[in-house]
Amino acid sequence: MSAPNPSDPTNAHRLNQKTIIVTGGAGYVGSTLVRRLLQAQCRVVCIDTLKFGGSGLLDVCDHPNFILENIDITNFKQVDQVIARTPNCYGLVHLAAIVGDPACKLEPQLAITTNLDSSIHLLERALQAHIERFVFASTCSNYGQMLDAGGFVDETSPLVPISLYAKSKVDVETFILSKIQKTIEFAPTCLRFSTVYGISPRMRFDLTVNEFIKELALGRELVVFGEQFWRPYCYVGDFSNAIVSVLTQQKEKVAYNVFNVGDSNENYTKKMLVTELLRLIPNGKIKYVKRENDSRNYRVKFDKIKNELGFRISKTVPEGMKDVLKSIKLGVIDNPDEQGYYNTPI
């Protein structure tokens, strides 16, 4: 086993030579995680339909420790076959989903089948196959509307899912935390992710921070709805760090547990995001459209993951904004309006 790296608080070296299944490994979060795991000398089995293309895996598809299974997680028979031919699998990271409110509204039945039914099936198969770790990608959208407009929510706060997307995530969390038979051999963990942003091999521009940057970088007027409402934000690479941290922690710390993923200082209103962005693009044109009510308005505390797992973010929103802006200005991303950068039709 490789020697510990003191600069890596996630202890990724502990995953050396372990086999990890990643669903949605070609996606915005998954494509960053796959690389992180390969760097840690893992054997990675990626399950993905490549619905949004496979370019996010282009430079790893010939890696000797990487296997791509081009299947849909709603095809239970094929999923079972992949798990059966992946012996001695240490962990399953479940990222695949119909992601976000707009995409779920477009195909509600597919969203339920993918986000709820398939997640439960994967969980049960992982348990039957004696896979030790199961990481479920959930969302801070589960909190919905804060009861105390001036306060914060944490892992003990009531869940008030408003959208179909959040409701499906809450239902899976409930199944994991209270409906399956708990064993000492199995360690499932729910991670409630903040709103994500930043550079990824499978880039997206239908995410708030990335979209704001794109509009101003292309010289357009940015129209902002409901500038006063709160969300937590987290850099996409730090999602991978959180997942690796969970996979390497002592089992009793993470088993049947839930953690918000982010940093308490990284809660922003949309107006605060604009303020940060105007430091980079001072001549940016902004139009605010007043919206009195927003079903989702929450500031989140992240003390639990910080104190119990030692998790720290590596980038703040202002730092991540610079990266995205640079990628557009330098032409690394030559046309951020392309459909491939969006999960719903534009």
Contacts in CASP RR format, 6 or more apart in sequence:
PFRMAT RR
TARGET T0000
AUTHOR 0000-0000-0000
METHOD contacts of the structure
MODEL  1
MSAPNPSDPTNAHRLNQKTIIVTGGAGYVGSTLVRRLLQAQCRVVCIDTL
KFGGSGLLDVCDHPNFILENIDITNFKQVDQVIARTPNCYGLVHLAAIVG
DPACKLEPQLAITTNLDSSIHLLERALQAHIERFVFASTCSNYGQMLDAG
GFVDETSPLVPISLYAKSKVDVETFILSKIQKTIEFAPTCLRFSTVYGIS
PRMRFDLTVNEFIKELALGRELVVFGEQFWRPYCYVGDFSNAIVSVLTQQ
KEKVAYNVFNVGDSNENYTKKMLVTELLRLIPNGKIKYVKRENDSRNYRV
KFDKIKNELGFRISKTVPEGMKDVLKSIKLGVIDNPDEQGYYNTPI
1 13 0 8 1.000
1 14 0 8 1.000
1 16 0 8 1.000
1 17 0 8 1.000
2 13 0 8 1.000
2 16 0 8 1.000
2 41 0 8 1.000
3 13 0 8 1.000
4 11 0 8 1.000
4 13 0 8 1.000
5 12 0 8 1.000
5 13 0 8 1.000
9 245 0 8 1.000
9 310 0 8 1.000
9 311 0 8 1.000
9 312 0 8 1.000
10 241 0 8 1.000
10 244 0 8 1.000
10 245 0 8 1.000
10 248 0 8 1.000
11 244 0 8 1.000
11 245 0 8 1.000
11 248 0 8 1.000
12 36 0 8 1.000
12 39 0 8 1.000
12 40 0 8 1.000
12 244 0 8 1.000
12 248 0 8 1.000
13 40 0 8 1.000
14 248 0 8 1.000
15 37 0 8 1.000
15 40 0 8 1.000
15 41 0 8 1.000
15 42 0 8 1.000
15 90 0 8 1.000
15 244 0 8 1.000
15 247 0 8 1.000
15 248 0 8 1.000
16 40 0 8 1.000
16 41 0 8 1.000
16 42 0 8 1.000
17 41 0 8 1.000
17 42 0 8 1.000
17 43 0 8 1.000
18 42 0 8 1.000
18 43 0 8 1.000
18 90 0 8 1.000
18 91 0 8 1.000
19 42 0 8 1.000
19 43 0 8 1.000
19 44 0 8 1.000
19 45 0 8 1.000
19 86 0 8 1.000
19 88 0 8 1.000
19 89 0 8 1.000
19 90 0 8 1.000
19 91 0 8 1.000
20 37 0 8 1.000
20 42 0 8 1.000
20 43 0 8 1.000
20 44 0 8 1.000
20 45 0 8 1.000
20 89 0 8 1.000
20 90 0 8 1.000
20 91 0 8 1.000
20 92 0 8 1.000
20 93 0 8 1.000
20 247 0 8 1.000
21 45 0 8 1.000
21 46 0 8 1.000
21 47 0 8 1.000
21 82 0 8 1.000
21 83 0 8 1.000
21 86 0 8 1.000
21 89 0 8 1.000
21 91 0 8 1.000
21 92 0 8 1.000
21 93 0 8 1.000
21 131 0 8 1.000
22 30 0 8 1.000
22 33 0 8 1.000
22 34 0 8 1.000
22 37 0 8 1.000
22 44 0 8 1.000
22 45 0 8 1.000
22 46 0 8 1.000
22 47 0 8 1.000
22 92 0 8 1.000
22 93 0 8 1.000
22 95 0 8 1.000
23 47 0 8 1.000
23 48 0 8 1.000
23 73 0 8 1.000
23 92 0 8 1.000
23 93 0 8 1.000
23 94 0 8 1.000
23 95 0 8 1.000
23 96 0 8 1.000
23 122 0 8 1.000
24 30 0 8 1.000
24 46 0 8 1.000
24 47 0 8 1.000
24 48 0 8 1.000
24 95 0 8 1.000
24 96 0 8 1.000
25 31 0 8 1.000
25 33 0 8 1.000
25 34 0 8 1.000
25 46 0 8 1.000
25 47 0 8 1.000
25 48 0 8 1.000
25 57 0 8 1.000
25 95 0 8 1.000
25 96 0 8 1.000
26 46 0 8 1.000
26 48 0 8 1.000
26 50 0 8 1.000
26 52 0 8 1.000
26 53 0 8 1.000
26 54 0 8 1.000
26 56 0 8 1.000
26 57 0 8 1.000
26 68 0 8 1.000
26 202 0 8 1.000
27 48 0 8 1.000
27 52 0 8 1.000
27 56 0 8 1.000
27 95 0 8 1.000
27 200 0 8 1.000
27 202 0 8 1.000
28 196 0 8 1.000
28 200 0 8 1.000
28 202 0 8 1.000
28 203 0 8 1.000
28 204 0 8 1.000
28 207 0 8 1.000
28 236 0 8 1.000
29 95 0 8 1.000
29 137 0 8 1.000
29 193 0 8 1.000
29 196 0 8 1.000
29 200 0 8 1.000
29 236 0 8 1.000
29 239 0 8 1.000
29 240 0 8 1.000
30 95 0 8 1.000
30 202 0 8 1.000
30 240 0 8 1.000
31 56 0 8 1.000
31 57 0 8 1.000
31 200 0 8 1.000
31 201 0 8 1.000
31 202 0 8 1.000
32 200 0 8 1.000
32 201 0 8 1.000
32 236 0 8 1.000
32 237 0 8 1.000
32 239 0 8 1.000
32 240 0 8 1.000
33 93 0 8 1.000
33 95 0 8 1.000
33 239 0 8 1.000
33 240 0 8 1.000
33 243 0 8 1.000
33 244 0 8 1.000
34 44 0 8 1.000
34 46 0 8 1.000
34 57 0 8 1.000
34 60 0 8 1.000
34 66 0 8 1.000
35 60 0 8 1.000
35 201 0 8 1.000
36 237 0 8 1.000
36 240 0 8 1.000
36 241 0 8 1.000
36 243 0 8 1.000
36 244 0 8 1.000
37 44 0 8 1.000
37 244 0 8 1.000
38 44 0 8 1.000
38 60 0 8 1.000
38 63 0 8 1.000
38 65 0 8 1.000
38 66 0 8 1.000
40 244 0 8 1.000
41 65 0 8 1.000
42 65 0 8 1.000
43 65 0 8 1.000
43 66 0 8 1.000
43 67 0 8 1.000
44 65 0 8 1.000
44 66 0 8 1.000
44 67 0 8 1.000
45 67 0 8 1.000
45 69 0 8 1.000
45 82 0 8 1.000
45 86 0 8 1.000
45 89 0 8 1.000
46 57 0 8 1.000
46 66 0 8 1.000
46 67 0 8 1.000
46 68 0 8 1.000
46 69 0 8 1.000
47 69 0 8 1.000
47 71 0 8 1.000
47 73 0 8 1.000
47 79 0 8 1.000
47 82 0 8 1.000
47 96 0 8 1.000
48 54 0 8 1.000
48 68 0 8 1.000
48 69 0 8 1.000
48 70 0 8 1.000
48 96 0 8 1.000
49 70 0 8 1.000
49 71 0 8 1.000
49 72 0 8 1.000
50 70 0 8 1.000
52 202 0 8 1.000
52 340 0 8 1.000
52 343 0 8 1.000
53 202 0 8 1.000
53 340 0 8 1.000
54 202 0 8 1.000
55 201 0 8 1.000
55 202 0 8 1.000
56 201 0 8 1.000
56 202 0 8 1.000
57 66 0 8 1.000
57 68 0 8 1.000
57 201 0 8 1.000
58 201 0 8 1.000
59 201 0 8 1.000
60 66 0 8 1.000
61 68 0 8 1.000
69 78 0 8 1.000
69 82 0 8 1.000
71 78 0 8 1.000
71 79 0 8 1.000
71 82 0 8 1.000
72 78 0 8 1.000
73 79 0 8 1.000
73 96 0 8 1.000
73 114 0 8 1.000
73 118 0 8 1.000
73 121 0 8 1.000
73 122 0 8 1.000
74 110 0 8 1.000
74 113 0 8 1.000
74 114 0 8 1.000
74 117 0 8 1.000
74 118 0 8 1.000
76 118 0 8 1.000
76 121 0 8 1.000
79 118 0 8 1.000
79 121 0 8 1.000
79 122 0 8 1.000
79 125 0 8 1.000
80 125 0 8 1.000
83 89 0 8 1.000
83 125 0 8 1.000
83 126 0 8 1.000
83 129 0 8 1.000
83 131 0 8 1.000
84 129 0 8 1.000
89 129 0 8 1.000
89 131 0 8 1.000
90 131 0 8 1.000
90 132 0 8 1.000
90 133 0 8 1.000
90 247 0 8 1.000
91 126 0 8 1.000
91 131 0 8 1.000
91 132 0 8 1.000
91 133 0 8 1.000
91 134 0 8 1.000
91 135 0 8 1.000
91 247 0 8 1.000
92 122 0 8 1.000
92 126 0 8 1.000
92 131 0 8 1.000
92 133 0 8 1.000
92 134 0 8 1.000
92 135 0 8 1.000
93 135 0 8 1.000
93 137 0 8 1.000
93 243 0 8 1.000
93 247 0 8 1.000
94 119 0 8 1.000
94 122 0 8 1.000
94 123 0 8 1.000
94 134 0 8 1.000
94 135 0 8 1.000
94 136 0 8 1.000
94 137 0 8 1.000
95 137 0 8 1.000
96 114 0 8 1.000
96 118 0 8 1.000
97 114 0 8 1.000
97 115 0 8 1.000
97 119 0 8 1.000
97 137 0 8 1.000
97 168 0 8 1.000
98 104 0 8 1.000
98 107 0 8 1.000
98 110 0 8 1.000
98 111 0 8 1.000
98 114 0 8 1.000
98 115 0 8 1.000
98 165 0 8 1.000
99 165 0 8 1.000
99 343 0 8 1.000
100 141 0 8 1.000
100 163 0 8 1.000
100 165 0 8 1.000
100 343 0 8 1.000
101 141 0 8 1.000
101 163 0 8 1.000
101 164 0 8 1.000
101 165 0 8 1.000
102 206 0 8 1.000
102 343 0 8 1.000
102 344 0 8 1.000
103 111 0 8 1.000
103 165 0 8 1.000
103 343 0 8 1.000
103 344 0 8 1.000
104 111 0 8 1.000
104 115 0 8 1.000
104 163 0 8 1.000
104 164 0 8 1.000
104 165 0 8 1.000
104 168 0 8 1.000
105 164 0 8 1.000
106 344 0 8 1.000
108 164 0 8 1.000
111 164 0 8 1.000
111 165 0 8 1.000
111 168 0 8 1.000
112 164 0 8 1.000
112 168 0 8 1.000
115 165 0 8 1.000
115 168 0 8 1.000
115 169 0 8 1.000
115 172 0 8 1.000
116 168 0 8 1.000
116 171 0 8 1.000
116 172 0 8 1.000
119 136 0 8 1.000
119 168 0 8 1.000
119 172 0 8 1.000
119 175 0 8 1.000
120 172 0 8 1.000
120 175 0 8 1.000
122 134 0 8 1.000
123 134 0 8 1.000
123 136 0 8 1.000
123 172 0 8 1.000
123 175 0 8 1.000
123 176 0 8 1.000
123 180 0 8 1.000
123 188 0 8 1.000
124 180 0 8 1.000
126 134 0 8 1.000
126 186 0 8 1.000
126 188 0 8 1.000
127 134 0 8 1.000
127 180 0 8 1.000
127 183 0 8 1.000
127 186 0 8 1.000
130 185 0 8 1.000
131 186 0 8 1.000
132 185 0 8 1.000
132 186 0 8 1.000
132 187 0 8 1.000
132 251 0 8 1.000
133 187 0 8 1.000
133 188 0 8 1.000
133 189 0 8 1.000
133 246 0 8 1.000
133 247 0 8 1.000
133 251 0 8 1.000
133 254 0 8 1.000
134 176 0 8 1.000
134 186 0 8 1.000
134 187 0 8 1.000
134 188 0 8 1.000
134 189 0 8 1.000
135 188 0 8 1.000
135 189 0 8 1.000
135 191 0 8 1.000
135 243 0 8 1.000
135 246 0 8 1.000
135 247 0 8 1.000
136 172 0 8 1.000
136 173 0 8 1.000
136 176 0 8 1.000
136 188 0 8 1.000
136 189 0 8 1.000
136 190 0 8 1.000
136 191 0 8 1.000
137 191 0 8 1.000
137 193 0 8 1.000
138 169 0 8 1.000
138 170 0 8 1.000
138 172 0 8 1.000
138 173 0 8 1.000
138 190 0 8 1.000
138 191 0 8 1.000
138 192 0 8 1.000
138 193 0 8 1.000
138 258 0 8 1.000
139 165 0 8 1.000
139 166 0 8 1.000
139 169 0 8 1.000
139 192 0 8 1.000
139 193 0 8 1.000
140 192 0 8 1.000
140 193 0 8 1.000
140 194 0 8 1.000
140 195 0 8 1.000
140 231 0 8 1.000
140 232 0 8 1.000
140 260 0 8 1.000
140 298 0 8 1.000
140 300 0 8 1.000
141 161 0 8 1.000
141 162 0 8 1.000
141 163 0 8 1.000
141 165 0 8 1.000
141 166 0 8 1.000
141 169 0 8 1.000
141 296 0 8 1.000
142 159 0 8 1.000
142 160 0 8 1.000
142 161 0 8 1.000
142 166 0 8 1.000
142 169 0 8 1.000
142 170 0 8 1.000
142 173 0 8 1.000
142 192 0 8 1.000
143 153 0 8 1.000
143 157 0 8 1.000
143 158 0 8 1.000
143 159 0 8 1.000
143 160 0 8 1.000
143 298 0 8 1.000
143 300 0 8 1.000
144 159 0 8 1.000
144 160 0 8 1.000
144 161 0 8 1.000
144 162 0 8 1.000
144 166 0 8 1.000
144 295 0 8 1.000
144 296 0 8 1.000
144 297 0 8 1.000
144 298 0 8 1.000
145 160 0 8 1.000
145 162 0 8 1.000
145 294 0 8 1.000
145 295 0 8 1.000
145 296 0 8 1.000
145 297 0 8 1.000
145 298 0 8 1.000
146 152 0 8 1.000
146 153 0 8 1.000
146 230 0 8 1.000
146 297 0 8 1.000
146 298 0 8 1.000
146 299 0 8 1.000
147 158 0 8 1.000
149 297 0 8 1.000
150 299 0 8 1.000
151 299 0 8 1.000
152 264 0 8 1.000
152 267 0 8 1.000
152 299 0 8 1.000
152 300 0 8 1.000
152 301 0 8 1.000
153 298 0 8 1.000
153 299 0 8 1.000
153 300 0 8 1.000
153 301 0 8 1.000
154 260 0 8 1.000
154 300 0 8 1.000
154 301 0 8 1.000
154 303 0 8 1.000
154 304 0 8 1.000
155 192 0 8 1.000
155 258 0 8 1.000
155 259 0 8 1.000
155 260 0 8 1.000
155 304 0 8 1.000
159 170 0 8 1.000
159 173 0 8 1.000
161 167 0 8 1.000
161 169 0 8 1.000
161 170 0 8 1.000
162 295 0 8 1.000
162 296 0 8 1.000
163 295 0 8 1.000
163 296 0 8 1.000
172 190 0 8 1.000
173 190 0 8 1.000
173 258 0 8 1.000
176 188 0 8 1.000
176 190 0 8 1.000
176 256 0 8 1.000
177 190 0 8 1.000
177 256 0 8 1.000
177 258 0 8 1.000
180 188 0 8 1.000
182 255 0 8 1.000
182 256 0 8 1.000
184 251 0 8 1.000
186 255 0 8 1.000
187 251 0 8 1.000
187 254 0 8 1.000
187 255 0 8 1.000
187 256 0 8 1.000
188 255 0 8 1.000
188 256 0 8 1.000
189 246 0 8 1.000
189 254 0 8 1.000
189 255 0 8 1.000
189 256 0 8 1.000
189 257 0 8 1.000
189 258 0 8 1.000
189 259 0 8 1.000
190 257 0 8 1.000
190 258 0 8 1.000
190 259 0 8 1.000
191 239 0 8 1.000
191 242 0 8 1.000
191 243 0 8 1.000
191 246 0 8 1.000
191 258 0 8 1.000
191 259 0 8 1.000
191 261 0 8 1.000
192 258 0 8 1.000
192 259 0 8 1.000
192 260 0 8 1.000
192 261 0 8 1.000
193 234 0 8 1.000
193 239 0 8 1.000
193 261 0 8 1.000
193 262 0 8 1.000
194 231 0 8 1.000
194 232 0 8 1.000
194 233 0 8 1.000
194 234 0 8 1.000
194 260 0 8 1.000
194 261 0 8 1.000
194 262 0 8 1.000
194 266 0 8 1.000
194 300 0 8 1.000
195 207 0 8 1.000
195 208 0 8 1.000
195 209 0 8 1.000
195 231 0 8 1.000
195 232 0 8 1.000
195 233 0 8 1.000
195 234 0 8 1.000
196 207 0 8 1.000
196 233 0 8 1.000
196 234 0 8 1.000
196 235 0 8 1.000
196 236 0 8 1.000
196 239 0 8 1.000
197 207 0 8 1.000
197 208 0 8 1.000
197 209 0 8 1.000
197 210 0 8 1.000
197 233 0 8 1.000
197 234 0 8 1.000
197 235 0 8 1.000
197 236 0 8 1.000
197 317 0 8 1.000
197 320 0 8 1.000
197 321 0 8 1.000
197 324 0 8 1.000
198 207 0 8 1.000
198 209 0 8 1.000
198 210 0 8 1.000
198 235 0 8 1.000
198 236 0 8 1.000
198 237 0 8 1.000
198 320 0 8 1.000
198 323 0 8 1.000
198 324 0 8 1.000
199 236 0 8 1.000
199 320 0 8 1.000
199 323 0 8 1.000
199 324 0 8 1.000
199 327 0 8 1.000
200 236 0 8 1.000
200 237 0 8 1.000
203 210 0 8 1.000
203 327 0 8 1.000
203 333 0 8 1.000
203 336 0 8 1.000
203 341 0 8 1.000
204 210 0 8 1.000
204 341 0 8 1.000
204 342 0 8 1.000
204 343 0 8 1.000
205 211 0 8 1.000
205 214 0 8 1.000
205 336 0 8 1.000
205 337 0 8 1.000
205 341 0 8 1.000
205 342 0 8 1.000
206 341 0 8 1.000
206 342 0 8 1.000
206 343 0 8 1.000
206 344 0 8 1.000
206 346 0 8 1.000
208 231 0 8 1.000
208 233 0 8 1.000
208 270 0 8 1.000
208 273 0 8 1.000
209 233 0 8 1.000
209 273 0 8 1.000
209 317 0 8 1.000
209 320 0 8 1.000
209 321 0 8 1.000
209 324 0 8 1.000
210 324 0 8 1.000
212 222 0 8 1.000
212 224 0 8 1.000
212 273 0 8 1.000
212 274 0 8 1.000
212 277 0 8 1.000
213 277 0 8 1.000
213 321 0 8 1.000
213 324 0 8 1.000
213 325 0 8 1.000
213 328 0 8 1.000
214 324 0 8 1.000
214 328 0 8 1.000
214 336 0 8 1.000
214 337 0 8 1.000
215 221 0 8 1.000
215 222 0 8 1.000
216 222 0 8 1.000
216 277 0 8 1.000
216 281 0 8 1.000
216 284 0 8 1.000
216 285 0 8 1.000
217 281 0 8 1.000
217 325 0 8 1.000
217 328 0 8 1.000
217 329 0 8 1.000
217 336 0 8 1.000
218 328 0 8 1.000
218 336 0 8 1.000
218 337 0 8 1.000
219 284 0 8 1.000
219 285 0 8 1.000
220 285 0 8 1.000
221 285 0 8 1.000
221 286 0 8 1.000
221 287 0 8 1.000
222 274 0 8 1.000
222 284 0 8 1.000
222 285 0 8 1.000
222 286 0 8 1.000
222 287 0 8 1.000
223 287 0 8 1.000
223 289 0 8 1.000
224 270 0 8 1.000
224 271 0 8 1.000
224 274 0 8 1.000
224 286 0 8 1.000
224 287 0 8 1.000
224 288 0 8 1.000
224 289 0 8 1.000
225 270 0 8 1.000
225 289 0 8 1.000
225 291 0 8 1.000
226 270 0 8 1.000
226 288 0 8 1.000
226 289 0 8 1.000
226 290 0 8 1.000
226 291 0 8 1.000
226 294 0 8 1.000
227 269 0 8 1.000
227 270 0 8 1.000
227 271 0 8 1.000
227 274 0 8 1.000
227 288 0 8 1.000
228 269 0 8 1.000
228 270 0 8 1.000
228 271 0 8 1.000
229 269 0 8 1.000
229 270 0 8 1.000
229 291 0 8 1.000
229 294 0 8 1.000
229 296 0 8 1.000
229 297 0 8 1.000
230 267 0 8 1.000
230 268 0 8 1.000
230 269 0 8 1.000
230 297 0 8 1.000
230 298 0 8 1.000
230 299 0 8 1.000
231 267 0 8 1.000
231 268 0 8 1.000
231 296 0 8 1.000
231 298 0 8 1.000
232 260 0 8 1.000
232 262 0 8 1.000
232 263 0 8 1.000
232 266 0 8 1.000
232 267 0 8 1.000
232 268 0 8 1.000
232 298 0 8 1.000
232 299 0 8 1.000
232 300 0 8 1.000
232 302 0 8 1.000
233 266 0 8 1.000
233 267 0 8 1.000
233 268 0 8 1.000
233 273 0 8 1.000
233 317 0 8 1.000
234 261 0 8 1.000
234 262 0 8 1.000
234 263 0 8 1.000
234 266 0 8 1.000
234 313 0 8 1.000
235 313 0 8 1.000
235 314 0 8 1.000
235 315 0 8 1.000
235 316 0 8 1.000
235 317 0 8 1.000
235 319 0 8 1.000
235 320 0 8 1.000
237 314 0 8 1.000
237 315 0 8 1.000
238 261 0 8 1.000
238 262 0 8 1.000
238 313 0 8 1.000
238 314 0 8 1.000
238 315 0 8 1.000
239 261 0 8 1.000
241 311 0 8 1.000
241 314 0 8 1.000
242 259 0 8 1.000
242 261 0 8 1.000
242 262 0 8 1.000
242 305 0 8 1.000
242 309 0 8 1.000
242 311 0 8 1.000
245 309 0 8 1.000
245 310 0 8 1.000
245 311 0 8 1.000
246 254 0 8 1.000
246 259 0 8 1.000
246 309 0 8 1.000
249 309 0 8 1.000
253 308 0 8 1.000
253 309 0 8 1.000
254 309 0 8 1.000
259 304 0 8 1.000
259 305 0 8 1.000
259 308 0 8 1.000
259 309 0 8 1.000
259 311 0 8 1.000
260 300 0 8 1.000
260 301 0 8 1.000
260 302 0 8 1.000
260 304 0 8 1.000
260 305 0 8 1.000
261 302 0 8 1.000
261 305 0 8 1.000
261 311 0 8 1.000
262 300 0 8 1.000
262 302 0 8 1.000
262 305 0 8 1.000
262 311 0 8 1.000
262 313 0 8 1.000
263 302 0 8 1.000
263 306 0 8 1.000
263 312 0 8 1.000
263 313 0 8 1.000
263 316 0 8 1.000
264 300 0 8 1.000
264 301 0 8 1.000
264 302 0 8 1.000
264 303 0 8 1.000
265 316 0 8 1.000
266 313 0 8 1.000
266 316 0 8 1.000
266 317 0 8 1.000
267 299 0 8 1.000
267 300 0 8 1.000
268 276 0 8 1.000
268 317 0 8 1.000
271 288 0 8 1.000
273 317 0 8 1.000
274 286 0 8 1.000
276 317 0 8 1.000
276 318 0 8 1.000
276 321 0 8 1.000
277 321 0 8 1.000
278 284 0 8 1.000
278 286 0 8 1.000
279 318 0 8 1.000
280 321 0 8 1.000
280 322 0 8 1.000
280 325 0 8 1.000
281 325 0 8 1.000
302 311 0 8 1.000
305 311 0 8 1.000
306 312 0 8 1.000
315 323 0 8 1.000
326 332 0 8 1.000
327 333 0 8 1.000
328 336 0 8 1.000
333 341 0 8 1.000
337 346 0 8 1.000
339 345 0 8 1.000
339 346 0 8 1.000
END
